[in-house]
Amino acid sequence: MFQITKDRTPILARQSEAVKSLATQFNQNYASKNSVKVRAAWGKLLEQIRRADLNCVNSDGQPVKGTANQTPEAATFVAICRELGIPRSTAYLYIQDHITVNTYPQAIQDAAADAGLNLALDHVQAAYGGMTVTEADLSNPNAVRGIIAQLEEAPKPNTMSDKKSVEERLISLFADLFEFTMKNKKDVDSGLISYCMGKAAKSLSPEGIETWQAVVHMQALQEKASHQVAETAS
């Protein structure tokens, strides 16, 4: 019988009672023989776990750090799936079945399957939510194909901010700036830098300019204080 313990399931053991209950339900209902409806039911439980307020720790109870390709929450969810004895890819397929069955009419599901379109993708769901689909559309094969074509062309979100933390992104931007100025140091001086910053700042709102000026001012004060400490020490 499935039991959540610190030895056998250390990640689950550190989750909330709500998550533990969902995991137990999944284990009790999970079986090898299934239909789309049954898989969708498993996916519903897994999606509830994935969306829960997870305690992002490893098997030793230490906080999980995110990577460029995976958030701490995603890493924790994968670890929970592992403890439930289900591969990550299979878990996401069940979640996809759940979202598809509960979001789209059968005609859209069938046409998407023929086109190889994953209806569970967030940007596809968002695009479908913005459409006005009628019963007449669903009874017209050409109209259904047109809907699928629109969903296939739905713009994908910019994942840059998801893959990199604010800190990593800022470091990357400043590193590029420093490298560029060093390569062109003969043509770059403080006056030019100040001028360029002023021109670039014009694209900001008044609130944005004020925020940026405050950040630069604070940095200048910290640098001044650091120099004063160094001079005193010397």
C-alpha positions in Angstrom: 0.0 0.0 0.0 1.3 3.5 -0.9 2.5 5.5 2.1 4.2 8.8 2.3 7.2 8.6 4.5 10.5 10.5 5.0 12.5 7.5 3.9 10.5 6.3 0.8 9.1 9.6 -0.4 11.2 12.4 1.2 9.9 15.2 -1.2 6.2 14.3 -0.7 6.8 14.0 3.1 7.7 17.7 3.2 4.6 18.9 1.3 1.3 20.2 2.6 -1.5 17.9 3.6 -3.4 19.0 0.6 -0.6 17.9 -1.8 -0.2 14.6 0.1 -3.9 13.9 -0.3 -3.8 14.5 -4.0 -0.7 12.3 -4.4 -2.4 9.5 -2.4 -5.6 9.8 -4.6 -3.4 9.6 -7.7 -1.6 6.5 -6.5 -4.9 4.8 -5.6 -6.5 5.6 -9.0 -3.5 4.9 -11.2 -3.6 1.8 -13.3 -2.0 0.5 -16.5 -5.3 0.1 -18.5 -6.9 3.4 -19.2 -9.0 5.5 -21.6 -8.6 9.2 -22.4 -11.3 10.0 -19.8 -9.4 8.1 -17.1 -6.0 9.6 -18.1 -7.7 13.0 -17.9 -8.8 12.3 -14.4 -5.2 11.4 -13.4 -4.0 14.5 -15.2 -6.4 16.6 -13.1 -4.8 15.4 -9.9 -1.3 15.9 -11.2 -2.2 19.4 -12.4 -3.6 20.3 -9.0 -0.3 19.1 -7.5 1.8 21.1 -10.0 -0.2 24.3 -9.4 -0.2 23.9 -5.6 2.0 25.9 -3.2 4.9 23.4 -3.3 7.6 23.2 -0.7 10.6 23.3 -3.0 13.2 21.1 -1.3 15.4 18.1 -2.2 15.4 14.8 -0.4 17.6 16.2 2.3 15.2 19.0 3.0 17.5 21.7 1.5 15.9 24.4 -0.7 15.9 23.6 -4.4 17.5 26.2 -6.7 16.1 26.9 -10.1 18.1 26.6 -13.3 18.0 28.4 -16.6 15.6 25.8 -17.9 13.6 24.8 -14.8 12.1 26.6 -11.9 12.3 25.2 -8.3 8.5 24.4 -8.5 9.0 22.4 -11.8 12.0 20.5 -10.3 9.9 19.7 -7.2 7.0 18.5 -9.3 9.3 16.2 -11.3 10.7 14.8 -8.0 7.1 14.2 -6.8 6.2 12.4 -10.0 9.4 10.2 -9.5 8.2 9.3 -6.0 4.8 8.4 -7.5 6.5 6.1 -10.0 5.5 8.1 -13.1 7.9 9.6 -15.7 7.9 13.3 -16.1 6.9 13.1 -19.8 4.0 10.8 -19.0 2.8 13.1 -16.2 2.6 16.0 -18.6 0.8 13.9 -21.2 -1.9 13.1 -18.6 -2.1 16.8 -17.7 -2.4 17.6 -21.4 -5.3 15.1 -21.6 -7.0 16.7 -18.7 -6.7 20.2 -20.1 -7.8 19.1 -23.6 -10.8 17.2 -22.5 -12.1 19.9 -20.1 -11.3 22.9 -22.4 -12.2 22.0 -26.0 -15.2 20.5 -27.8 -14.6 17.0 -29.2 -14.5 18.3 -32.8 -11.5 20.6 -31.9 -9.8 17.7 -30.0 -10.1 15.4 -33.0 -8.9 18.0 -35.5 -6.0 19.0 -33.3 -5.0 15.3 -32.9 -4.9 15.0 -36.7 -2.8 18.2 -37.0 -0.4 17.1 -34.2 -1.3 20.3 -32.2 -0.8 20.3 -28.4 -4.0 22.0 -27.2 -2.6 22.1 -23.6 0.0 24.7 -24.3 -0.7 28.0 -22.5 -0.5 30.2 -25.5 -2.8 27.9 -27.4 -5.3 27.9 -24.6 -5.1 31.7 -24.4 -5.7 32.0 -28.2 -8.7 29.7 -28.0 -10.1 31.6 -25.1 -10.1 34.8 -27.3 -12.1 33.1 -30.0 -15.9 33.0 -30.4 -16.6 29.4 -31.4 -20.3 28.5 -32.2 -22.1 25.3 -32.7 -22.3 26.1 -36.4 -18.5 26.3 -36.6 -18.1 23.0 -34.9 -20.5 21.3 -37.4 -18.5 22.7 -40.3 -15.3 20.8 -41.0 -13.8 23.7 -42.9 -14.5 26.1 -40.0 -12.9 23.7 -37.6 -9.8 23.4 -39.7 -9.7 27.2 -39.8 -9.8 27.3 -36.0 -6.9 24.8 -35.8 -4.9 26.9 -38.3 -5.4 30.0 -36.1 -4.3 28.1 -33.0 -1.2 26.8 -34.8 -0.3 30.4 -35.6 -0.9 31.7 -32.1 2.2 33.7 -31.0 4.4 32.0 -28.5 5.4 33.9 -25.4 8.9 35.3 -24.9 10.5 32.7 -22.6 13.6 34.7 -22.0 12.3 36.1 -18.7 11.2 32.5 -17.7 14.6 31.0 -18.4 16.7 33.6 -16.7 16.2 35.3 -13.3 16.3 39.1 -13.0 19.7 38.8 -11.5 21.1 36.6 -14.4 19.5 38.9 -17.0 21.0 42.1 -15.5 24.4 40.5 -15.2 24.3 39.4 -18.8 23.2 42.9 -20.0 25.9 44.7 -18.0 28.5 42.2 -19.1 27.7 43.0 -22.7 27.9 46.7 -22.0 31.2 46.5 -20.2 32.7 44.3 -23.0 31.5 46.7 -25.7 32.9 49.8 -23.9 36.3 48.0 -23.3 36.5 47.0 -27.0 35.8 50.6 -28.0 37.5 52.4 -25.1 39.3 54.8 -27.4 36.0 56.2 -28.5 34.1 56.0 -25.2 34.4 58.4 -22.3 32.2 59.4 -19.3 30.6 62.2 -21.2 29.5 59.9 -24.1 28.2 57.3 -21.6 26.2 60.0 -19.8 24.8 61.4 -23.1 23.8 57.9 -24.3 22.1 57.0 -21.0 20.2 60.3 -21.2 19.0 59.6 -24.7 18.0 56.0 -23.8 16.2 57.2 -20.7 13.8 59.2 -22.9 12.0 55.9 -23.8 11.0 55.5 -20.1 8.0 57.0 -18.4 8.6 59.7 -15.7 8.2 57.0 -13.1 10.7 54.8 -14.9 13.3 57.6 -15.1 12.8 58.4 -11.4 13.3 54.7 -10.5 16.5 54.4 -12.6 17.9 57.6 -11.3 17.4 56.3 -7.7 19.2 53.1 -8.5 22.2 54.9 -10.1 22.3 57.4 -7.2 22.3 54.6 -4.6 25.1 52.9 -6.5 27.1 56.1 -6.6 26.7 56.6 -2.8 27.8 53.0 -2.2 30.9 53.4 -4.4 31.8 56.7 -2.6 31.4 55.1 0.8 33.6 52.2 -0.4 36.3 54.5 -1.5 36.2 56.5 1.7 36.6 53.2 3.7 39.5 52.2 1.6 41.2 55.6 2.0 40.7 55.5 5.7 42.2 52.1 6.0 45.2 53.0 3.9 
